[in-house]
């Protein structure tokens, strides 16, 4: 495995960890009694989820790019 491939694998693994952390945070928001705070945290989780999708697309494109 090339150094570039290893970096892409590492980045994918870190992104999966972030995905799991956001899922935990999203689940924890349901335990917050203050609706305003709950909505704020859920909005942040949604934004992070959107960014994760974008980063995954970039990683996929980098993985599929011709070596050179």
Secondary structure, DSSP 8 states (H G I E B T S, - for coil): --HHHHHHHHHHHHHHHHHHHHHHHHHHHTT-S-HHHHHHHHHHHHHHHHHHHHHHHHHHHHHHS---
